[in-house]
């Protein structure tokens, strides 16, 4: 088996945790680097379940006026306060971006209003310099224009993440 690099491990662990929540009908709603714990062995545990909801039909609509993390949220959350496991997929893509940008804040120089306008227009986060093109393809697939094309969390697996790397890729 190939040795995984730190960025790969972080991606895999977070994805496995989120896939577990998805498989058990939970929507996290606040996946971000600030809500991931990393131990001395670089094992990631998803944390902060304060916004997490158990859902029977894979969808949760928040009450109007509820606070949510704008810079980590997909269009249907920004416009309709509708959460699903797909909204966690979007946030997972942003978490990947945080990992490969070495902890930068997404859309860092923009206000929440500007972020909503940009995401609505189709603007997405740029490829961080530490992310290979295959890594960015996974990241970007989480933000596809067509929501139905976002990969389910259980499909972004350790094996798929491992297989995107060749010996020449550096993470």
Helices and strands as residue ranges (DSSP letters): H 6-23, E 26-27, G 33-35, E 36-38, E 44-46, E 53-54, E 59-61, G 70-72, H 75-80, E 82-84, H 85-100, H 112-120, H 133-141, G 147-149, G 153-155, H 158-163
